[in-house]
Every structure is written in structure tokens, then in C-alpha cells.
Amino acid sequence: MLVNPFYLRDSTEMKTDPFSDILRFTRAEAISTGGFSAGGPWALRFPAPAKIKFFAIVKGHCWVHLDGEPSPLLFNTGDVGLLTAARAFTLSSEPGVEPVDAMEVFSGKKAVAIGNGQDFAHIGGHVLLDSTSGKLLRDVLPPWIHVPADTPQAINFRWMLQQLVDERKTPQPGGELASAQLAQLLFIQILRAHLNTTGPMPNGWLRALGEPRLAPALHLMHGDPAYPWQLEELARACAMSRTTFAARFRNAAGVAPLTYLSNWRMHLAERALREGSEPVASVAQALGYTSESAFSNAFKRVTGASPRSYRSSARKRASTPA
């Protein structure tokens, strides 16, 4: 069984879970960027973010009004939010308070006190994604996620939030790295909470990951994407019949199991062609294709371009000044 060397995976990672697999692939990196405290009436207007934003309320409450939503949402102490949509939004002590431009308030500052700063405290940050492969994660997330403090999933947030607050209050050696690691853990916990939601979730790989009965098949496909997995093998791993497994997988992922596998191979191929210098034939072999032509046909069917054309275009884009 061949393991794709272009994905930089060690053979000891064969049992890595698909969720971690995709987060690594998209290079999702959460960064804590600061926060603010407030007292009395206040409101801040934020522009549409270019990156995914996260924030947590560590004291008091605030109202969040996201453009495009019919009404503001109340966030209480311990609540955590993730904003993935490029929409402007307002945070306020109460609805109806005239907002001021947040960019002017925060210009050149990591922490700000509004009013007496005694009633409310907020910490936040953003999530960096790979400029190309990051689309794989961004496209399956809703415009915003709200995890209330009284939900079971929020229990894990409390320690992390307190540690982030402590790192900000009392600078210590390694504080920058510690804050980054805590922010990354917070981001993962938000996504886990979303996976465990009882609300409707659109078809896609994220919904499939939230299906425990599909987990064995996903582990197999991500553990060795080059192996020629058959529907019967994947169904057997999930203790289902072929028909039941295929229907359940399609209902969750939106595509058939072997189509999911083919699409994942193509994501790996795109990364290899963009960032590596290996011949197309080597990429094809590493992904389990018996010939370069078979790989090229599959790649063009999914991406609309041949491997060589895709590599050439990717290199031109990379060399073009922004």
C-alpha cells in the first residue's frame, strides 16, 4: 500500500483522524490578537473580516449584530463565537447604542478599555488558512457559530479562556507561544462543538466526520488514500451492508464514498503539483494510480485542467506580485 509522500505524512501517522488530517491540510492556525474591556453604554462597529474570527466573553455580556441576520444575538460570560462570513458586525452593551468605528479605537493597540472597563471583557483572534487549500474548510462552515457557556461542549472552554486571560495579564517567558497554542485548542473545540450540534448541518465532509458510524471508513481512506479501497471493504469496516453504507455516506457527505476518496486524492494532488517539483508520473504513483494517463484523466475530470496545466498556472500565480 502506497502512502502519499507529498502530504508529508510519516508512516506512524496512519491512524491519524481525518479531522486532524484536514486541519493540517488547510494549515488552519488560530492566533489570539487581543481583546478589550468596557463599562457603561458602548458599541463597536467592525468591518467585514478577511479572515475567520473567533471571540469569547470572559466577563459580562454583549449583543452581537451580524449584517444579514434579522436580530442581534446575546452572548453571556463564557460564550464563544466563530465568524466565518465576510460580513460587518457590531458588538454592543445593549441594542440601539450608536456604534463607533472599532478600527479607530483599536488602531495600533492590542488591548483597549472603553469607559471604566469594569462591566465587560472580551478576547479574540483570527484563524489563518492556506490561500488555496483553506477553501476546503471555509466552505463547509456556517456564517457564524455560537457556543453558549451552558452547553456541554463549552465545559472545555473555561480553562482555556482563563489561561488566555492570565497570559495577557501577566506576561511570562514563552507567553506568545502559549497564547498561540491555547488559541489553536480553542478553535478546535469550537469546531468540535459544531460537529456535535443537534441543529441541521449541510452535506459535506464536516457532517460526515460528525457521523460516528462512518468514522472507520473515513479513517481508512485518510490513513492510506493511495490504496484502491472498494465499497465492500469500507462498508465492512463500518459494520454495514454495501447499500446501507453507501446511502448513509452520501446522505452525510453529499457524495458517494469512492467519489469522496477520489476528491481527497485530487486535493492532495493539487498540493503536490503546486508546491512540489516531482514529475507528474511520481505524483500519480504516490496516489495509487496505475498510470500517468489514468491520473491525468481523473485530475482533469475533477479540476477542469490537466496536471501540467494546473502546475504551470499555479506557478504563474505564485510568481505574480500581489
N, C-alpha and C positions, 0 to 999 in steps of 0.2 A: 504494500500500500504506500503510495507516494504522498508526502506532506509538502505543501507548497512552501518552498524556501523563501519566496519573495515576500511572504507575510511575516517573516522574521519570527517564526514560532519555533520554540525548542520542542523536541520530541517528548519531553517530560510534561508538556502542557496539553497533551492530547485530551485530557479530561476537563479542560477549561470550559466554563459555562458559556453559552452563546451570548448572553447579555454582556459579559466582560469582553468577549470577542469583538462585539460591535462597538462598544465604547472605546476600545483600543483602536479599532479600525478607523473610527471617525475622529480619533485624537481629542476626545472630549476632555477639557481641562477647566475645572472651576477655579475662579480666583476671587478672593474676598477683597473688595475695593474700598470698604469703609462703612460709614453709616452716619446717622445724625440723631440728635435728641431734640425734644420740643416741649413747650409748655404754653398753655393758653390756646386761643384760636390760631390755626395755621393751615396753610395749604401750599403744596408744591406741584408745579406742572412740569412733567418730564417729557422730552421729545421721544419719538419712536426710536427704540433701541436698535442698533445694528447687530447686537449680539443677544443671545438668550440671557435674561436677567433673573436672578433669584434674590429674595429678601426674606427676612424673618423679623417678627415683632418680639422684642425681648422685654418690653415694658409698656403698659398701657394698651391703647388700641388706635386704629386708624381706619379710614374709609378709602377703598381703592376704586377709582372710577376709570375703567379701561375704555378707550374710544371704541365705539361699535357695540358696546354692551348696554342694555337698556337701563340698568340701575347700578349704583355703587355697591360694593361688597364690603362687609365689615370684617376686619382682621383683628383678632384679640391677641393678648400675650401668648407667645408660644406658637402662633400660627406661622406657616411658611408658605411662600408663593413662588411660582416659577412662571415667568412671562416669556413666551417664545415668539409671539406675533410682533411684527414691526408696527406697533400701534402706540401712539402717545397715551399717557395716562397721568392721573392726578392722585396724589396721596394727601389726605386732609384729616384734621381733627374731627370735623363734622361736615356733612354735605352743605353746600351753599357758601362756604368761605371762599372769598376771592383768592385764587392762587397766584403765586409769584413764580417767576422763571427759575427752576431748580438749577439750571446750568450757571446762572449768575450767582446764586447762593453758594454753590459748591466749587466755583472756579478756583482751581489751584489748591483745594483743601480736601483732606481725606475724612475729616470729621467736623461737624457743624452743630452748634446749639442754636435753636430757634426759640425766641422768647426766653423764659427762665430755664428751659430744658429739663424740667422736673417731672413732666407728666408722661412722656413717651420716649422710647428708644428703639432704634431700627438699625439693623446691619444688613449689608447687601453685597452683591458682587455680580459677576457675569461668567458665562461659560464660553470658552474658546472652542471652535470646531475647525477641522480641516476644511480649507476653502472649497474642496471638491467633494470628498467623501462625507463631509459633515452633513450634507443634504440627506443622507440616509437616516440620520437621527432626527433632524429638524422636521422632516416631512411627516413623521408619524406622531408628533406631539401636538396636543390641542393648543389653542392660542394662549391659554393660561391654565395653571394647576394651582388649586388652593388646598392645602393640607391643614385642617383645623387642629389645634392643640389637644382637643379631647378625643381624637380618633386613635385607635390602637397603633397605627403606623407612626404617629407623632411621638410616641414614647422615646424612641431612639434619638429624636432631635434635641431633647433637653440638655443632655450632657454636652453635645457638640456646640450648641448655641452658647452655653455658659463658658465653654473653653474659648470660643471665638471672642466673646466679650472680655474674658480675662487676658487674652493675648493682646487685645487693643489697649486695655487699661494699664497693663504692666509689661512693657517691652522686656523681653528676655532673649538670651542667645538662641538663635535658631527660630525666632518668632515668625519670621517671614515664611519659612518653610512649613512650620507647624500650622499657620493660618491657611496656607495653600492646601495642606493635606486635610484639614478639617473641612474646608470648603468643598473639596472633592467628595468627601464622605457625605456631606450634607446633600450634595447634588444627587449622588447615587441613592440615598434614602428617599429623596423626593420622587425619583423615578420608580423606586420600589413601591412606594405608597400609591403611585398612579397605576402600577401594574395590578395592585390588589384592590383597586376601586371596584365598587359594585355598580357604578354607572356604565353607560354604554361606551364602548371603545371601538373606533373604526377598524376594519380589517387591515392587517399588516403584520410585519414581523414582531412588533412590540406586543400586540394582542396574542400572537402565537406563543410568545415567551411567557405570557401570563397563564397559559393552559398547562397545568402540571402533567396531565396525561400525554401531552405532546413532547414533553421535555426529553425523554430518551431518544427520540428521532432527531431532535434538534442538536443534542449532544453529539450524536454520531456524525451528522452532516458537517457540523462545525469542527469536530475533532479531526476529521480527515476528509476534507472536501474533494480531494482528488480520487477517492475510492469510488468505483462505479456502483453506488448504492441502488438497490432495487426496492420497489414499493413493498414487496413482501417482507424484506428484511426490516425495513423501517416500521412496518405495521406490527411485526412480531415483537420488536423491541418495546413497543407501546402496549403490548398485550391486547391488540385489536385485530379484527379481520381487515383485509385489504380495503373493502368497501367502506367500513365504518371509519377507519383511519383516514382514508383519502377525503371523505366528506367532512370529517371533523377538522382536518388540517386546512382544507380550502375555506371552510367557514371562518376559521380564525385568521389565517394568513392572507386570504384573498387570492391565493394561487395554489396550484397542486403541489404536493411535496417535491417532486422532481423538478418542477419549474422553480421552486424556491432554491433548490440546490444549484441549478444552472445559473440563476440570477446572482447567488452568492459567489460562485466561481467567477462570474463576469466582473463583480466588484473587485475581487482580488486581482483579476487580470488587468483591470484599469489601473489599479495602484502600481502593479509591476511595470506596466508599459509607461506610465507617467514618470516613475521615479527610478526605475532600473535601466540597465543597459543590456540585459540578457537578450539573446536572439528570440524572436517570436516562437521559434520551434521549441526552445527551452521553456518558455512560459507555458506553452501548450502541454508539454510533457509533465511539468510540475503540477498542472491542474487536472491531470488524468486523461487528457485527450490522446487518442492513438495516432493522430497525425496533425500536422500543422493546418492542413486544409479543413479538417473537421472542426478544429478550434476556431479558425478564421470565420467559417460559416456561422458557427454559434455566436461568436462575438459580434459579427455584423448584424445578425438577426436581433440581438438584444440592444445594441448601441446605435445601429444605423451606420457604422463606419467599420472599415477593415482595421485590424490591429495596427498595421503600419501607418495608415492614415491617422488613426487616433493618436498614436505616439507622436507623429510629426506635428499635428495640431496642438497637442498638449505642450510640446517643447516650444512652439512658437508663442503660445500664450504666456508661458513661464518667462520667456526672454523679453516680452514686451513690457516696457515700463508702465506702471500703474498710472 
